[in-house]
């Protein structure tokens, strides 16, 4: 047994080793001004409904280098970030810690803290998992009754996303080839299987997402374009989901633990 849990699948081991290896390149996305704007926009849009209280206890699953804790400063009571990449957690502890903020190197399927959370969220994590149900079962266990789980995932219903991911798997050695495509239907079904209620699927990200994922150079040149993309997305994401569902790069899925469960 190690700190990542009693059993780590080959898939999980390979994924952890990949993110340990690319940690430095990964956290540089949030250090690039144009990319940072788009990544903050995605985070705020994902959590806008769930994070309604400034004293909420928050858990981020797959927290990476921990920048969400910095972006959400003042919007939570306490923040815990969990990731199974020790290199990313080390960076998070050194650069993004603060009052009521902690980072833990662990596999979420085996993470058993001595408290529960009002909000649990994950950005771009679920499609990396080989056992989504086990992860979500533990998420429900860690949620307070009435608490919310929220995730932001790539949207395979957008043909550009599907093609881009297939190409990147073939040509980018730093891109995990073991990712799954999670449709709106599969995300809803997964949440409902573990007992989450009031499950909602919301399209997100039309123009800002490419800026979030690819730090273009020179960054100073792309900051105004990223800013405009975020502002445009914020307005357009108010349109009905039926209008956006084939256009966006991402999907937000949200589900609530039943009130009164203990």
N, C-alpha and C positions, 0 to 999 in steps of 0.2 A: 504493500500500500504506500502511496506517496501523497503529497499535498493536493494532487489533482483528483484524488478519489480512489476508491478501491479497484475500479476497473476502468481502464481507458481503452477505447476501441482503437484499431489501427487508423481509422479515419480521423479520430480526434487527435491522436498522436501526430499524424502527418500535418494536420491543420495547425496544431500548436507549434510544431517545429517551423512551419512556413512563416507564421507571424512573428516568432522569435527572430527568424532570419531577416525578415524585411521590416523589423520594427522601426529602424531609423528612417527609412523611406516613408513608412506609413504615417508617422507622426508629423512629418514635414508638411503634409497636406494642410494641417491646421495652423501651421506657421506662415503659410502663404496667404497674403491679405485677401486676394480675390476668392480663393478657395474657402477661406475662413468665413467670409460673408455668406456664401452659399450653404456651408455646413451648419452655420448658426440658424439660417432661415429654415432649413429642413428640420432641425431639432425643435425649434419653436412651433412650427406648423404641426409637427407630430404630437407635441404635448399640450397644445393650446386648450384642449377641452379637459384633459385628465388632470393637469397640474393647476388646480384651482385655488389652492391654499399655500401661503408662504411658509407654513409650518409643517408641510407634508414630509413624511419620511419616504425617501426615494431610493430605489435600487436600479442601477443600470447594468444590464447583462451584456457582456461583450463590450466593455467600456473602452477598450483600446488604451490610448495614452491619457485618458481622463479629462479631455478638454470640455466635455459636457458639464462637469462640475463647475468649471470656471464660467462658462457661458450662462449657466443657470443661477449664478450667485445672487442671493437675495430672494430667490423664488422657492426655496425649500427650507425645512427645519433641519434635516440631516440628509446626507448623500452617501451612498455606498456604491462603489464601482467594482464589478467582478469581471475578470478576464483570465483565461488560462495561459496567456502569454506572459511569462515572468519578465521578459524584457520590456514589454509595454507597461506592465504594472510598475516596474522600477521607475520608468520615465514619469508615470503619473504621480507617484509618491514624491518624486524630487521636484517636479515642476507645477503640479496642479492640485496639490493638497491645500487644505485650509481648515478653518473652524468647522466642526461637524461634518468633515469630509474624510472618508477612508477608502482605501483601495486594497483589494484582496485578490491574490493569485489563486484561482480555483476554477473547477468545472462547475457550471451552474447546476448540473444534474445532481451533484453531490454536495452543494453548498447548503449548510444548515446553521445559519446564525441564530442567536438567541433572541430574535425579535422578528416582527413582521412589518410590512411596508404598505403605505397608502397607494403608491404608484411604482410599478415596475415597467421599465421600457427597454427596448433593444432597437438599435439602428443598424440595418444591414447585417443581421446575425443569422436569422432563422434558416436562410438558404444554405448556410454552411454546415448545418447539423445533420447527423445521420440518424438521429432518433428524436424527432421533434416532439413526439408525445411525451417522452420522459422529461424533457426540459420543461414543457408546459405544465405537466403535473406538479413539478416542484415549484414553478411560478405560482400556481394556484395555492399551494401549501404556504408559500411565503407572503401572499397577499392578505391584508386585513379584510374582514367582511366588508363588502362595499367598495373595496379597492379596485384599481384599474390596471390592466396590462395593456400596453400599447407598443406596437412595432411598426417600423418603416422598412419596406422590402422592395427590391426591384420588381417591376411590373412586366411579366412576360406577355401580357396582352398587347403591349406596345411592340410591334414587329421590329422596330429599330433596336430596342433593348435586347430582344432575343437573338438577333443577328450579331450585334456587337459583343455579347457575352460569348457566343460560340467562337467568334474570330479571336477574341482575347485569350480564350482558353488554349488556343493553338499556338499563339505567337508570344505570349507574355509568361516567362518562367516564374514571375513573382505573383501570378494570379492562380488561385486555387482552382484546379480542374474538377473538383469533386462537389461542385455546387449544384443545388437543385433549383428547378423553376417552380415557384409557388404561385399558383393562380389565386384570384380572389376567392374562388370556390373552395380551393384546398386550404387557404388560410382560415376562412370562416369555419370549415368543417373541423379543422384541428382545434380551434378555440372552443367550439361547441362540444367536442368529444371530451374535453377535460372539465366541462361544467361551467365555462365562462358564459355570462349572459349579456343581453343587449349588445351583441357583437355587431360592430359597424365596420364597413370598408369604405375608405375615402381615397380617391385618386390625389396624388401630390407630385408637384415638380414638373413643369413644362420646359422652362428655359434655364433655370438655375442649376439643375442637377449636374450637367457636364462640368460646370465650374467647380462644383464640390468634389468631383472625382479626379479631375485632371488639372493640376496646378500649371497653367500656361505661363510662359515667359515671354517678355518681361512682365512680372506681376503688376507693376504700377500702371501698365497700359490697360490691363484687363479689369482693374478694380471698378471703373465706372460701368463697364459692360456687365459685370457681375451684380453690381448694385441695381442696375436697371432690370436685369433678369429677375432678381429677387422681388422687386417692387411689382413687376408685371405678374409674376406668379402669385403673389399675395392677393392681387385683385382677381385674377382668373380662377384661382382655386375656390372662389365663392360660387362659381357656376355649378349647376347640378351635376352630380356624379355621372349621370347618363351622357352628358356632353363631353366629359373629360376622360371617361374610362378607357378609351383607346389611344389617348394622346399623351398621358403622363408617363414619366420615367419610373415613378414609385407608386406603391400602395401603402396606405396607413390602415392597420387593423387594430381595433380596440375592443376589449371585452372586460366585463365587470364580474368580480366574485360576488356570489349571492349574499345579500344582507342576512345577518343572523347566523351564518355559518361560523363554527369555531373549531 
